[in-house]
């Protein structure tokens, strides 16, 4: 598809990627003069309505996201190429490499880099999850690292906007099997914790250079995700910090409830270099229990019995205490601490092991319709209360815009979740005709609207880069936060006047060449052949027929007559007069291979018969870079020598 221009705007430069559903190209946006990445749906899916739906969902989902760690989506469109429809998405072009490429290059990343990239990826997921979007295909190949070390998550190709707090499957397991979550592999409901599991698998690969599970086929890998426990990452990379190892293994827990609650909690843990609470408890549990030294106690007691003033109170400073007394005091101080640690560990164990029959996690119902939100909460054993409605630019009318308690909060069964429903906010679409993109963007922004898809059309009336038309039209009432599609002028279409090819048959070679130039055409190849009908030196045929309409600078070939075929007697006479010619040429062009041609010249010193045409090599030259040629020619014949079509002089056979 190189050099193809989509929608008269996007010039395809080169292919830079290949996915399951689409090919990715680097392209030039000729309207905004910037490089972009264009994802073009593969031909076999262009007629599949299900894939087209997913393809459109990708653009619509990703276009809602605006975050420094997410690849921006600029445009979505379709075009007709060679009779077939092309569906494409225009995205931000990131100059760099994928995280997969980086892992392959370095094998194992440093603790610092693992934390840096993981925080950036988690920030991207946090933004997506806040909008109700689950990525479902987090893998190193979908994470781009630019030349400044900025990580950007791309390819929301199978992301779906949550329709009911979680996402369910349609017909197949989606995602890449090496990074798929257990619940995804089982075909169960998937939420934001599934993305966190996949991120854990990516972090595992960053830390060890290997994926957590591998097998001979996809089914085997999926089963391992469901059943097997991954080998601790630190066993494969001793340089990995205990802190990171704990985070990675927690993310890879089979039960979603045992992972981090959300991306925010993961980010906090990554940015906090102290050990986790679980690790602190484990260290506390290892505090030794100190037992007093009975022998010293006995000796002290005996000594006390012989003290003359045993009834007097004696006050001494710590520095005055005897070593045995210090040991005793130290032991007495540690006893309460050890006892407290045992009680604490027991309490935590008891608390964690208690069955949480009546404790539920509140699902996210943000951006769901009121009816769907109520059904989802009741299905989970919770109650819904519509507390109020509010105007909103960000949420459509009738959608949930706030909830209390928030998502992922643990509450008792039967708890009431208060919902705030969007009343929306309608605005009148302004007239944008005649404005440029910047002016239109500012005008829409004032009303809470934004620019949607942009396309270009040639126009003789509207100046280049100004808006010709819009959808919806001006004065239409539209929900605030909606997008307005624009058609932008590409200026007048360049009109190309075609040229009618003249007749060149029967003209001399010089006349034909002159006329070709006058008509704005280009003479390309000239061949020579014998002819019984056309006089020597005149045109026998032309490659483009007379009267054909062609573009300026089109190339045309000619065939020139060498005259009538010689009679046998004349040929015998000429053969009898032929003699061997020994020619020595000084070749010093430094080339390993070159072509040598020798043309006979006619009475007008024009090239006619070819006497010699051979490819030579530097091995054919002697030590002085001289090429010796032998051929036959008639006496007094004039000939011209060409090396790689460059003339090496005119000679005469003596």
Beta strands, then each sheet from edge to edge (+ up, - down):
strand 1: 5-6
strand 2: 10-18
strand 3: 22-29
strand 4: 34-41
strand 5: 73-81
strand 6: 84-92
strand 7: 96-98
strand 8: 133-134
strand 9: 143-146
strand 10: 151-153
strand 11: 160-161
strand 12: 359-361
strand 13: 383-390
strand 14: 400-404
strand 15: 410-412
strand 16: 416-422
strand 17: 426-428
strand 18: 450-457
strand 19: 467-471
strand 20: 477-479
strand 21: 483-489
strand 22: 499-500
strand 23: 522-529
strand 24: 539-542
strand 25: 549-550
strand 26: 555-561
strand 27: 578-586
strand 28: 593-601
strand 29: 607-617
strand 30: 626-634
strand 31: 638-643
strand 32: 646-652
sheet 1: 1+ 2- 3+ 4- 6+ 5-
sheet 2: 7+ 9- 10+
sheet 3: 8+ 11-
sheet 4: 12+ 15-
sheet 5: 13+ 16+ 14-
sheet 6: 17+ 20-
sheet 7: 18+ 21+ 19-
sheet 8: 22+ 25-
sheet 9: 23+ 26+ 24-
sheet 10: 27+ 30-
sheet 11: 29+ 28- 31+ 32-
end
